[in-house]
C-alpha cells in the first residue's frame, strides 16, 4: 500500500477466486480495514480462476493491474 507516516493512504488487494489460504471475503475485509472504506472499492480485485499465487498464475494481468494502480497515484 501507499503510506503516509503510519496510516495507509491507498492500497490494492488482489486475490484469486480459488484462493484457499486467504478467501476473497477475507481479502475484502482486509481492504476495508486498511482503507477505512465500508464498501467494495477500487482497492480490491478478485482474479477469476486463480488461487493464492495470482502474480504467478496470471502474471500479465497482475502486472497490468499493479501498473494501472501506480499510474493513478
mmCIF file of the N, C-alpha and C atoms, coordinates in Angstrom:
data_MODEL
# 
_entry.id   MODEL 
# 
loop_
_atom_site.group_PDB 
_atom_site.id 
_atom_site.type_symbol 
_atom_site.label_atom_id 
_atom_site.label_alt_id 
_atom_site.label_comp_id 
_atom_site.label_asym_id 
_atom_site.label_entity_id 
_atom_site.label_seq_id 
_atom_site.pdbx_PDB_ins_code 
_atom_site.Cartn_x 
_atom_site.Cartn_y 
_atom_site.Cartn_z 
_atom_site.occupancy 
_atom_site.B_iso_or_equiv 
_atom_site.pdbx_formal_charge 
_atom_site.auth_seq_id 
_atom_site.auth_comp_id 
_atom_site.auth_asym_id 
_atom_site.auth_atom_id 
_atom_site.pdbx_PDB_model_num 
ATOM 1   N N  . UNK A 1 1  ? 0.807   -1.197  0.000   1.00 0.00 ? 1  UNK A N  1 
ATOM 2   C CA . UNK A 1 1  ? 0.000   0.000   0.000   1.00 0.00 ? 1  UNK A CA 1 
ATOM 3   C C  . UNK A 1 1  ? 0.846   1.256   0.000   1.00 0.00 ? 1  UNK A C  1 
ATOM 4   N N  . UNK A 1 2  ? 0.267   2.351   -0.319  1.00 0.00 ? 2  UNK A N  1 
ATOM 5   C CA . UNK A 1 2  ? 0.933   3.647   -0.269  1.00 0.00 ? 2  UNK A CA 1 
ATOM 6   C C  . UNK A 1 2  ? 0.647   4.240   1.100   1.00 0.00 ? 2  UNK A C  1 
ATOM 7   N N  . UNK A 1 3  ? 1.708   4.614   1.818   1.00 0.00 ? 3  UNK A N  1 
ATOM 8   C CA . UNK A 1 3  ? 1.567   5.043   3.207   1.00 0.00 ? 3  UNK A CA 1 
ATOM 9   C C  . UNK A 1 3  ? 1.933   6.507   3.386   1.00 0.00 ? 3  UNK A C  1 
ATOM 10  N N  . UNK A 1 4  ? 1.321   7.088   4.405   1.00 0.00 ? 4  UNK A N  1 
ATOM 11  C CA . UNK A 1 4  ? 1.670   8.426   4.854   1.00 0.00 ? 4  UNK A CA 1 
ATOM 12  C C  . UNK A 1 4  ? 1.890   8.306   6.356   1.00 0.00 ? 4  UNK A C  1 
ATOM 13  N N  . UNK A 1 5  ? 3.116   8.434   6.795   1.00 0.00 ? 5  UNK A N  1 
ATOM 14  C CA . UNK A 1 5  ? 3.533   8.181   8.180   1.00 0.00 ? 5  UNK A CA 1 
ATOM 15  C C  . UNK A 1 5  ? 3.068   6.794   8.603   1.00 0.00 ? 5  UNK A C  1 
ATOM 16  N N  . UNK A 1 6  ? 2.124   6.659   9.519   1.00 0.00 ? 6  UNK A N  1 
ATOM 17  C CA . UNK A 1 6  ? 1.734   5.330   10.000  1.00 0.00 ? 6  UNK A CA 1 
ATOM 18  C C  . UNK A 1 6  ? 0.393   4.851   9.451   1.00 0.00 ? 6  UNK A C  1 
ATOM 19  N N  . UNK A 1 7  ? -0.254  5.634   8.599   1.00 0.00 ? 7  UNK A N  1 
ATOM 20  C CA . UNK A 1 7  ? -1.550  5.213   8.077   1.00 0.00 ? 7  UNK A CA 1 
ATOM 21  C C  . UNK A 1 7  ? -1.462  4.892   6.588   1.00 0.00 ? 7  UNK A C  1 
ATOM 22  N N  . UNK A 1 8  ? -2.333  4.013   6.133   1.00 0.00 ? 8  UNK A N  1 
ATOM 23  C CA . UNK A 1 8  ? -2.374  3.631   4.723   1.00 0.00 ? 8  UNK A CA 1 
ATOM 24  C C  . UNK A 1 8  ? -3.232  4.638   3.972   1.00 0.00 ? 8  UNK A C  1 
ATOM 25  N N  . UNK A 1 9  ? -2.662  5.263   2.965   1.00 0.00 ? 9  UNK A N  1 
ATOM 26  C CA . UNK A 1 9  ? -3.382  6.235   2.152   1.00 0.00 ? 9  UNK A CA 1 
ATOM 27  C C  . UNK A 1 9  ? -4.176  5.511   1.076   1.00 0.00 ? 9  UNK A C  1 
ATOM 28  N N  . UNK A 1 10 ? -3.552  4.527   0.449   1.00 0.00 ? 10 UNK A N  1 
ATOM 29  C CA . UNK A 1 10 ? -4.210  3.785   -0.612  1.00 0.00 ? 10 UNK A CA 1 
ATOM 30  C C  . UNK A 1 10 ? -3.538  2.419   -0.721  1.00 0.00 ? 10 UNK A C  1 
ATOM 31  N N  . UNK A 1 11 ? -4.293  1.442   -1.158  1.00 0.00 ? 11 UNK A N  1 
ATOM 32  C CA . UNK A 1 11 ? -3.733  0.109   -1.320  1.00 0.00 ? 11 UNK A CA 1 
ATOM 33  C C  . UNK A 1 11 ? -4.487  -0.622  -2.413  1.00 0.00 ? 11 UNK A C  1 
ATOM 34  N N  . UNK A 1 12 ? -3.948  -1.745  -2.809  1.00 0.00 ? 12 UNK A N  1 
ATOM 35  C CA . UNK A 1 12 ? -4.582  -2.598  -3.810  1.00 0.00 ? 12 UNK A CA 1 
ATOM 36  C C  . UNK A 1 12 ? -4.451  -4.033  -3.317  1.00 0.00 ? 12 UNK A C  1 
ATOM 37  N N  . UNK A 1 13 ? -5.558  -4.654  -2.995  1.00 0.00 ? 13 UNK A N  1 
ATOM 38  C CA . UNK A 1 13 ? -5.600  -6.043  -2.559  1.00 0.00 ? 13 UNK A CA 1 
ATOM 39  C C  . UNK A 1 13 ? -6.111  -6.859  -3.739  1.00 0.00 ? 13 UNK A C  1 
ATOM 40  N N  . UNK A 1 14 ? -5.288  -7.798  -4.220  1.00 0.00 ? 14 UNK A N  1 
ATOM 41  C CA . UNK A 1 14 ? -5.661  -8.656  -5.339  1.00 0.00 ? 14 UNK A CA 1 
ATOM 42  C C  . UNK A 1 14 ? -5.650  -10.095 -4.835  1.00 0.00 ? 14 UNK A C  1 
ATOM 43  N N  . UNK A 1 15 ? -6.751  -10.797 -5.071  1.00 0.00 ? 15 UNK A N  1 
ATOM 44  C CA . UNK A 1 15 ? -6.897  -12.162 -4.574  1.00 0.00 ? 15 UNK A CA 1 
ATOM 45  C C  . UNK A 1 15 ? -7.484  -13.033 -5.685  1.00 0.00 ? 15 UNK A C  1 
ATOM 46  N N  . UNK A 1 16 ? -7.114  -14.311 -5.687  1.00 0.00 ? 16 UNK A N  1 
ATOM 47  C CA . UNK A 1 16 ? -7.673  -15.247 -6.648  1.00 0.00 ? 16 UNK A CA 1 
ATOM 48  C C  . UNK A 1 16 ? -9.013  -15.783 -6.163  1.00 0.00 ? 16 UNK A C  1 
ATOM 49  N N  . UNK A 1 17 ? -9.921  -16.010 -7.082  1.00 0.00 ? 17 UNK A N  1 
ATOM 50  C CA . UNK A 1 17 ? -11.253 -16.506 -6.705  1.00 0.00 ? 17 UNK A CA 1 
ATOM 51  C C  . UNK A 1 17 ? -11.192 -17.901 -6.103  1.00 0.00 ? 17 UNK A C  1 
ATOM 52  N N  . UNK A 1 18 ? -10.133 -18.645 -6.403  1.00 0.00 ? 18 UNK A N  1 
ATOM 53  C CA . UNK A 1 18 ? -9.983  -20.017 -5.904  1.00 0.00 ? 18 UNK A CA 1 
ATOM 54  C C  . UNK A 1 18 ? -8.987  -20.099 -4.749  1.00 0.00 ? 18 UNK A C  1 
ATOM 55  N N  . UNK A 1 19 ? -8.630  -18.974 -4.147  1.00 0.00 ? 19 UNK A N  1 
ATOM 56  C CA . UNK A 1 19 ? -7.639  -18.936 -3.065  1.00 0.00 ? 19 UNK A CA 1 
ATOM 57  C C  . UNK A 1 19 ? -8.145  -19.695 -1.851  1.00 0.00 ? 19 UNK A C  1 
ATOM 58  N N  . UNK A 1 20 ? -7.376  -20.689 -1.414  1.00 0.00 ? 20 UNK A N  1 
ATOM 59  C CA . UNK A 1 20 ? -7.746  -21.486 -0.237  1.00 0.00 ? 20 UNK A CA 1 
ATOM 60  C C  . UNK A 1 20 ? -7.068  -20.965 1.031   1.00 0.00 ? 20 UNK A C  1 
ATOM 61  N N  . UNK A 1 21 ? -6.013  -20.166 0.881   1.00 0.00 ? 21 UNK A N  1 
ATOM 62  C CA . UNK A 1 21 ? -5.281  -19.649 2.038   1.00 0.00 ? 21 UNK A CA 1 
ATOM 63  C C  . UNK A 1 21 ? -5.873  -18.342 2.552   1.00 0.00 ? 21 UNK A C  1 
ATOM 64  N N  . UNK A 1 22 ? -6.342  -17.521 1.652   1.00 0.00 ? 22 UNK A N  1 
ATOM 65  C CA . UNK A 1 22 ? -6.934  -16.230 2.017   1.00 0.00 ? 22 UNK A CA 1 
ATOM 66  C C  . UNK A 1 22 ? -8.181  -16.053 1.154   1.00 0.00 ? 22 UNK A C  1 
ATOM 67  N N  . UNK A 1 23 ? -9.304  -16.456 1.685   1.00 0.00 ? 23 UNK A N  1 
ATOM 68  C CA . UNK A 1 23 ? -10.558 -16.413 0.944   1.00 0.00 ? 23 UNK A CA 1 
ATOM 69  C C  . UNK A 1 23 ? -10.838 -14.985 0.478   1.00 0.00 ? 23 UNK A C  1 
ATOM 70  N N  . UNK A 1 24 ? -11.426 -14.812 -0.710  1.00 0.00 ? 24 UNK A N  1 
ATOM 71  C CA . UNK A 1 24 ? -11.724 -13.459 -1.199  1.00 0.00 ? 24 UNK A CA 1 
ATOM 72  C C  . UNK A 1 24 ? -12.489 -12.585 -0.201  1.00 0.00 ? 24 UNK A C  1 
ATOM 73  N N  . UNK A 1 25 ? -13.372 -13.166 0.600   1.00 0.00 ? 25 UNK A N  1 
ATOM 74  C CA . UNK A 1 25 ? -14.080 -12.373 1.612   1.00 0.00 ? 25 UNK A CA 1 
ATOM 75  C C  . UNK A 1 25 ? -13.124 -11.831 2.672   1.00 0.00 ? 25 UNK A C  1 
ATOM 76  N N  . UNK A 1 26 ? -12.104 -12.620 3.035   1.00 0.00 ? 26 UNK A N  1 
ATOM 77  C CA . UNK A 1 26 ? -11.107 -12.153 3.992   1.00 0.00 ? 26 UNK A CA 1 
ATOM 78  C C  . UNK A 1 26 ? -10.275 -11.025 3.396   1.00 0.00 ? 26 UNK A C  1 
ATOM 79  N N  . UNK A 1 27 ? -9.941  -11.155 2.115   1.00 0.00 ? 27 UNK A N  1 
ATOM 80  C CA . UNK A 1 27 ? -9.175  -10.105 1.440   1.00 0.00 ? 27 UNK A CA 1 
ATOM 81  C C  . UNK A 1 27 ? -9.982  -8.810  1.352   1.00 0.00 ? 27 UNK A C  1 
ATOM 82  N N  . UNK A 1 28 ? -11.265 -8.937  1.096   1.00 0.00 ? 28 UNK A N  1 
ATOM 83  C CA . UNK A 1 28 ? -12.132 -7.753  1.053   1.00 0.00 ? 28 UNK A CA 1 
ATOM 84  C C  . UNK A 1 28 ? -12.171 -7.083  2.422   1.00 0.00 ? 28 UNK A C  1 
ATOM 85  N N  . UNK A 1 29 ? -12.262 -7.875  3.466   1.00 0.00 ? 29 UNK A N  1 
ATOM 86  C CA . UNK A 1 29 ? -12.268 -7.310  4.826   1.00 0.00 ? 29 UNK A CA 1 
ATOM 87  C C  . UNK A 1 29 ? -10.948 -6.589  5.109   1.00 0.00 ? 29 UNK A C  1 
ATOM 88  N N  . UNK A 1 30 ? -9.823  -7.173  4.675   1.00 0.00 ? 30 UNK A N  1 
ATOM 89  C CA . UNK A 1 30 ? -8.527  -6.515  4.838   1.00 0.00 ? 30 UNK A CA 1 
ATOM 90  C C  . UNK A 1 30 ? -8.506  -5.178  4.105   1.00 0.00 ? 30 UNK A C  1 
ATOM 91  N N  . UNK A 1 31 ? -9.022  -5.151  2.882   1.00 0.00 ? 31 UNK A N  1 
ATOM 92  C CA . UNK A 1 31 ? -9.080  -3.901  2.116   1.00 0.00 ? 31 UNK A CA 1 
ATOM 93  C C  . UNK A 1 31 ? -9.925  -2.862  2.842   1.00 0.00 ? 31 UNK A C  1 
ATOM 94  N N  . UNK A 1 32 ? -11.036 -3.292  3.411   1.00 0.00 ? 32 UNK A N  1 
ATOM 95  C CA . UNK A 1 32 ? -11.901 -2.361  4.159   1.00 0.00 ? 32 UNK A CA 1 
ATOM 96  C C  . UNK A 1 32 ? -11.194 -1.807  5.386   1.00 0.00 ? 32 UNK A C  1 
ATOM 97  N N  . UNK A 1 33 ? -10.470 -2.671  6.099   1.00 0.00 ? 33 UNK A N  1 
ATOM 98  C CA . UNK A 1 33 ? -9.746  -2.243  7.303   1.00 0.00 ? 33 UNK A CA 1 
ATOM 99  C C  . UNK A 1 33 ? -8.623  -1.275  6.931   1.00 0.00 ? 33 UNK A C  1 
ATOM 100 N N  . UNK A 1 34 ? -7.875  -1.610  5.891   1.00 0.00 ? 34 UNK A N  1 
ATOM 101 C CA . UNK A 1 34 ? -6.726  -0.784  5.513   1.00 0.00 ? 34 UNK A CA 1 
ATOM 102 C C  . UNK A 1 34 ? -7.133  0.583   4.984   1.00 0.00 ? 34 UNK A C  1 
ATOM 103 N N  . UNK A 1 35 ? -8.250  0.652   4.269   1.00 0.00 ? 35 UNK A N  1 
ATOM 104 C CA . UNK A 1 35 ? -8.639  1.919   3.655   1.00 0.00 ? 35 UNK A CA 1 
ATOM 105 C C  . UNK A 1 35 ? -9.678  2.688   4.453   1.00 0.00 ? 35 UNK A C  1 
ATOM 106 N N  . UNK A 1 36 ? -10.352 2.006   5.370   1.00 0.00 ? 36 UNK A N  1 
ATOM 107 C CA . UNK A 1 36 ? -11.402 2.652   6.137   1.00 0.00 ? 36 UNK A CA 1 
ATOM 108 C C  . UNK A 1 36 ? -12.682 2.831   5.348   1.00 0.00 ? 36 UNK A C  1 
ATOM 109 N N  . UNK A 1 37 ? -12.771 2.215   4.169   1.00 0.00 ? 37 UNK A N  1 
ATOM 110 C CA . UNK A 1 37 ? -13.961 2.311   3.324   1.00 0.00 ? 37 UNK A CA 1 
ATOM 111 C C  . UNK A 1 37 ? -14.838 1.098   3.592   1.00 0.00 ? 37 UNK A C  1 
ATOM 112 N N  . UNK A 1 38 ? -16.110 1.333   3.871   1.00 0.00 ? 38 UNK A N  1 
ATOM 113 C CA . UNK A 1 38 ? -17.015 0.249   4.248   1.00 0.00 ? 38 UNK A CA 1 
ATOM 114 C C  . UNK A 1 38 ? -17.483 -0.589  3.070   1.00 0.00 ? 38 UNK A C  1 
ATOM 115 N N  . UNK A 1 39 ? -17.431 -0.031  1.866   1.00 0.00 ? 39 UNK A N  1 
ATOM 116 C CA . UNK A 1 39 ? -17.925 -0.779  0.709   1.00 0.00 ? 39 UNK A CA 1 
ATOM 117 C C  . UNK A 1 39 ? -16.761 -1.183  -0.190  1.00 0.00 ? 39 UNK A C  1 
ATOM 118 N N  . UNK A 1 40 ? -17.052 -2.086  -1.107  1.00 0.00 ? 40 UNK A N  1 
ATOM 119 C CA . UNK A 1 40 ? -16.049 -2.518  -2.070  1.00 0.00 ? 40 UNK A CA 1 
ATOM 120 C C  . UNK A 1 40 ? -15.634 -1.312  -2.916  1.00 0.00 ? 40 UNK A C  1 
ATOM 121 N N  . UNK A 1 41 ? -14.351 -1.157  -3.137  1.00 0.00 ? 41 UNK A N  1 
ATOM 122 C CA . UNK A 1 41 ? -13.877 -0.028  -3.927  1.00 0.00 ? 41 UNK A CA 1 
ATOM 123 C C  . UNK A 1 41 ? -12.789 -0.494  -4.877  1.00 0.00 ? 41 UNK A C  1 
ATOM 124 N N  . UNK A 1 42 ? -12.104 0.450   -5.496  1.00 0.00 ? 42 UNK A N  1 
ATOM 125 C CA . UNK A 1 42 ? -11.063 0.072   -6.436  1.00 0.00 ? 42 UNK A CA 1 
ATOM 126 C C  . UNK A 1 42 ? -9.791  -0.393  -5.749  1.00 0.00 ? 42 UNK A C  1 
ATOM 127 N N  . UNK A 1 43 ? -9.814  -0.566  -4.442  1.00 0.00 ? 43 UNK A N  1 
ATOM 128 C CA . UNK A 1 43 ? -8.643  -1.082  -3.733  1.00 0.00 ? 43 UNK A CA 1 
ATOM 129 C C  . UNK A 1 43 ? -8.669  -2.605  -3.649  1.00 0.00 ? 43 UNK A C  1 
ATOM 130 N N  . UNK A 1 44 ? -9.674  -3.237  -4.227  1.00 0.00 ? 44 UNK A N  1 
ATOM 131 C CA . UNK A 1 44 ? -9.873  -4.681  -4.098  1.00 0.00 ? 44 UNK A CA 1 
ATOM 132 C C  . UNK A 1 44 ? -10.227 -5.283  -5.452  1.00 0.00 ? 44 UNK A C  1 
ATOM 133 N N  . UNK A 1 45 ? -9.590  -6.416  -5.775  1.00 0.00 ? 45 UNK A N  1 
ATOM 134 C CA . UNK A 1 45 ? -9.895  -7.080  -7.040  1.00 0.00 ? 45 UNK A CA 1 
ATOM 135 C C  . UNK A 1 45 ? -9.800  -8.594  -6.861  1.00 0.00 ? 45 UNK A C  1 
ATOM 136 N N  . UNK A 1 46 ? -10.752 -9.310  -7.449  1.00 0.00 ? 46 UNK A N  1 
ATOM 137 C CA . UNK A 1 46 ? -10.732 -10.769 -7.484  1.00 0.00 ? 46 UNK A CA 1 
ATOM 138 C C  . UNK A 1 46 ? -10.389 -11.181 -8.912  1.00 0.00 ? 46 UNK A C  1 
ATOM 139 N N  . UNK A 1 47 ? -9.383  -12.036 -9.038  1.00 0.00 ? 47 UNK A N  1 
ATOM 140 C CA . UNK A 1 47 ? -8.988  -12.557 -10.343 1.00 0.00 ? 47 UNK A CA 1 
ATOM 141 C C  . UNK A 1 47 ? -9.592  -13.952 -10.469 1.00 0.00 ? 47 UNK A C  1 
ATOM 142 N N  . UNK A 1 48 ? -10.514 -14.091 -11.394 1.00 0.00 ? 48 UNK A N  1 
ATOM 143 C CA . UNK A 1 48 ? -11.230 -15.360 -11.573 1.00 0.00 ? 48 UNK A CA 1 
ATOM 144 C C  . UNK A 1 48 ? -10.285 -16.476 -12.020 1.00 0.00 ? 48 UNK A C  1 
ATOM 145 N N  . UNK A 1 49 ? -10.501 -17.659 -11.449 1.00 0.00 ? 49 UNK A N  1 
ATOM 146 C CA . UNK A 1 49 ? -9.762  -18.846 -11.845 1.00 0.00 ? 49 UNK A CA 1 
ATOM 147 C C  . UNK A 1 49 ? -8.382  -18.986 -11.245 1.00 0.00 ? 49 UNK A C  1 
ATOM 148 N N  . UNK A 1 50 ? -7.959  -18.038 -10.415 1.00 0.00 ? 50 UNK A N  1 
ATOM 149 C CA . UNK A 1 50 ? -6.631  -18.101 -9.797  1.00 0.00 ? 50 UNK A CA 1 
ATOM 150 C C  . UNK A 1 50 ? -6.753  -18.528 -8.343  1.00 0.00 ? 50 UNK A C  1 
ATOM 151 N N  . UNK A 1 51 ? -5.649  -19.086 -7.836  1.00 0.00 ? 51 UNK A N  1 
ATOM 152 C CA . UNK A 1 51 ? -5.572  -19.442 -6.427  1.00 0.00 ? 51 UNK A CA 1 
ATOM 153 C C  . UNK A 1 51 ? -4.827  -18.364 -5.657  1.00 0.00 ? 51 UNK A C  1 
ATOM 154 N N  . UNK A 1 52 ? -3.962  -18.795 -4.729  1.00 0.00 ? 52 UNK A N  1 
ATOM 155 C CA . UNK A 1 52 ? -3.272  -17.868 -3.838  1.00 0.00 ? 52 UNK A CA 1 
ATOM 156 C C  . UNK A 1 52 ? -2.146  -17.094 -4.540  1.00 0.00 ? 52 UNK A C  1 
ATOM 157 N N  . UNK A 1 53 ? -1.550  -17.674 -5.575  1.00 0.00 ? 53 UNK A N  1 
ATOM 158 C CA . UNK A 1 53 ? -0.373  -17.073 -6.212  1.00 0.00 ? 53 UNK A CA 1 
ATOM 159 C C  . UNK A 1 53 ? -0.755  -16.304 -7.478  1.00 0.00 ? 53 UNK A C  1 
ATOM 160 N N  . UNK A 1 54 ? -1.579  -15.293 -7.340  1.00 0.00 ? 54 UNK A N  1 
ATOM 161 C CA . UNK A 1 54 ? -2.043  -14.519 -8.502  1.00 0.00 ? 54 UNK A CA 1 
ATOM 162 C C  . UNK A 1 54 ? -0.878  -13.990 -9.343  1.00 0.00 ? 54 UNK A C  1 
ATOM 163 N N  . UNK A 1 55 ? 0.198   -13.444 -8.753  1.00 0.00 ? 55 UNK A N  1 
ATOM 164 C CA . UNK A 1 55 ? 1.293   -12.927 -9.597  1.00 0.00 ? 55 UNK A CA 1 
ATOM 165 C C  . UNK A 1 55 ? 1.947   -13.997 -10.469 1.00 0.00 ? 55 UNK A C  1 
ATOM 166 N N  . UNK A 1 56 ? 1.897   -15.251 -10.056 1.00 0.00 ? 56 UNK A N  1 
ATOM 167 C CA . UNK A 1 56 ? 2.478   -16.331 -10.865 1.00 0.00 ? 56 UNK A CA 1 
ATOM 168 C C  . UNK A 1 56 ? 1.445   -16.978 -11.787 1.00 0.00 ? 56 UNK A C  1 
ATOM 169 N N  . UNK A 1 57 ? 0.192   -17.029 -11.357 1.00 0.00 ? 57 UNK A N  1 
ATOM 170 C CA . UNK A 1 57 ? -0.847  -17.693 -12.143 1.00 0.00 ? 57 UNK A CA 1 
ATOM 171 C C  . UNK A 1 57 ? -1.407  -16.800 -13.247 1.00 0.00 ? 57 UNK A C  1 
ATOM 172 N N  . UNK A 1 58 ? -1.380  -15.509 -13.046 1.00 0.00 ? 58 UNK A N  1 
ATOM 173 C CA . UNK A 1 58 ? -1.899  -14.548 -14.038 1.00 0.00 ? 58 UNK A CA 1 
ATOM 174 C C  . UNK A 1 58 ? -0.935  -13.372 -14.120 1.00 0.00 ? 58 UNK A C  1 
ATOM 175 N N  . UNK A 1 59 ? 0.305   -13.688 -14.503 1.00 0.00 ? 59 UNK A N  1 
ATOM 176 C CA . UNK A 1 59 ? 1.386   -12.689 -14.472 1.00 0.00 ? 59 UNK A CA 1 
ATOM 177 C C  . UNK A 1 59 ? 1.059   -11.406 -15.215 1.00 0.00 ? 59 UNK A C  1 
ATOM 178 N N  . UNK A 1 60 ? 0.641   -11.530 -16.442 1.00 0.00 ? 60 UNK A N  1 
ATOM 179 C CA . UNK A 1 60 ? 0.402   -10.344 -17.278 1.00 0.00 ? 60 UNK A CA 1 
ATOM 180 C C  . UNK A 1 60 ? -0.738  -9.497  -16.709 1.00 0.00 ? 60 UNK A C  1 
ATOM 181 N N  . UNK A 1 61 ? -1.835  -10.139 -16.357 1.00 0.00 ? 61 UNK A N  1 
ATOM 182 C CA . UNK A 1 61 ? -2.990  -9.429  -15.806 1.00 0.00 ? 61 UNK A CA 1 
ATOM 183 C C  . UNK A 1 61 ? -2.618  -8.733  -14.498 1.00 0.00 ? 61 UNK A C  1 
ATOM 184 N N  . UNK A 1 62 ? -1.881  -9.434  -13.630 1.00 0.00 ? 62 UNK A N  1 
ATOM 185 C CA . UNK A 1 62 ? -1.481  -8.862  -12.345 1.00 0.00 ? 62 UNK A CA 1 
ATOM 186 C C  . UNK A 1 62 ? -0.557  -7.660  -12.544 1.00 0.00 ? 62 UNK A C  1 
ATOM 187 N N  . UNK A 1 63 ? 0.424   -7.821  -13.436 1.00 0.00 ? 63 UNK A N  1 
ATOM 188 C CA . UNK A 1 63 ? 1.379   -6.738  -13.696 1.00 0.00 ? 63 UNK A CA 1 
ATOM 189 C C  . UNK A 1 63 ? 0.657   -5.500  -14.234 1.00 0.00 ? 63 UNK A C  1 
ATOM 190 N N  . UNK A 1 64 ? -0.264  -5.701  -15.180 1.00 0.00 ? 64 UNK A N  1 
ATOM 191 C CA . UNK A 1 64 ? -1.021  -4.573  -15.727 1.00 0.00 ? 64 UNK A CA 1 
ATOM 192 C C  . UNK A 1 64 ? -1.866  -3.901  -14.659 1.00 0.00 ? 64 UNK A C  1 
ATOM 193 N N  . UNK A 1 65 ? -2.460  -4.699  -13.771 1.00 0.00 ? 65 UNK A N  1 
ATOM 194 C CA . UNK A 1 65 ? -3.260  -4.150  -12.690 1.00 0.00 ? 65 UNK A CA 1 
ATOM 195 C C  . UNK A 1 65 ? -2.414  -3.309  -11.742 1.00 0.00 ? 65 UNK A C  1 
ATOM 196 N N  . UNK A 1 66 ? -1.230  -3.804  -11.384 1.00 0.00 ? 66 UNK A N  1 
ATOM 197 C CA . UNK A 1 66 ? -0.335  -3.054  -10.498 1.00 0.00 ? 66 UNK A CA 1 
ATOM 198 C C  . UNK A 1 66 ? 0.114   -1.763  -11.168 1.00 0.00 ? 66 UNK A C  1 
ATOM 199 N N  . UNK A 1 67 ? 0.499   -1.828  -12.435 1.00 0.00 ? 67 UNK A N  1 
ATOM 200 C CA . UNK A 1 67 ? 0.926   -0.615  -13.141 1.00 0.00 ? 67 UNK A CA 1 
ATOM 201 C C  . UNK A 1 67 ? -0.199  0.411   -13.224 1.00 0.00 ? 67 UNK A C  1 
ATOM 202 N N  . UNK A 1 68 ? -1.415  -0.038  -13.514 1.00 0.00 ? 68 UNK A N  1 
ATOM 203 C CA . UNK A 1 68 ? -2.561  0.883   -13.552 1.00 0.00 ? 68 UNK A CA 1 
ATOM 204 C C  . UNK A 1 68 ? -2.796  1.525   -12.191 1.00 0.00 ? 68 UNK A C  1 
ATOM 205 N N  . UNK A 1 69 ? -2.662  0.749   -11.127 1.00 0.00 ? 69 UNK A N  1 
ATOM 206 C CA . UNK A 1 69 ? -2.815  1.288   -9.768  1.00 0.00 ? 69 UNK A CA 1 
ATOM 207 C C  . UNK A 1 69 ? -1.763  2.379   -9.512  1.00 0.00 ? 69 UNK A C  1 
ATOM 208 N N  . UNK A 1 70 ? -0.526  2.108   -9.868  1.00 0.00 ? 70 UNK A N  1 
ATOM 209 C CA . UNK A 1 70 ? 0.548   3.075   -9.614  1.00 0.00 ? 70 UNK A CA 1 
ATOM 210 C C  . UNK A 1 70 ? 0.402   4.332   -10.467 1.00 0.00 ? 70 UNK A C  1 
ATOM 211 N N  . UNK A 1 71 ? -0.042  4.192   -11.692 1.00 0.00 ? 71 UNK A N  1 
ATOM 212 C CA . UNK A 1 71 ? -0.227  5.342   -12.584 1.00 0.00 ? 71 UNK A CA 1 
ATOM 213 C C  . UNK A 1 71 ? -1.310  6.277   -12.036 1.00 0.00 ? 71 UNK A C  1 
ATOM 214 N N  . UNK A 1 72 ? -2.369  5.679   -11.458 1.00 0.00 ? 72 UNK A N  1 
ATOM 215 C CA . UNK A 1 72 ? -3.447  6.504   -10.891 1.00 0.00 ? 72 UNK A CA 1 
ATOM 216 C C  . UNK A 1 72 ? -2.985  7.311   -9.691  1.00 0.00 ? 72 UNK A C  1 
ATOM 217 N N  . UNK A 1 73 ? -1.939  6.900   -9.044  1.00 0.00 ? 73 UNK A N  1 
ATOM 218 C CA . UNK A 1 73 ? -1.466  7.574   -7.833  1.00 0.00 ? 73 UNK A CA 1 
ATOM 219 C C  . UNK A 1 73 ? -0.480  8.607   -8.221  1.00 0.00 ? 73 UNK A C  1 
# 
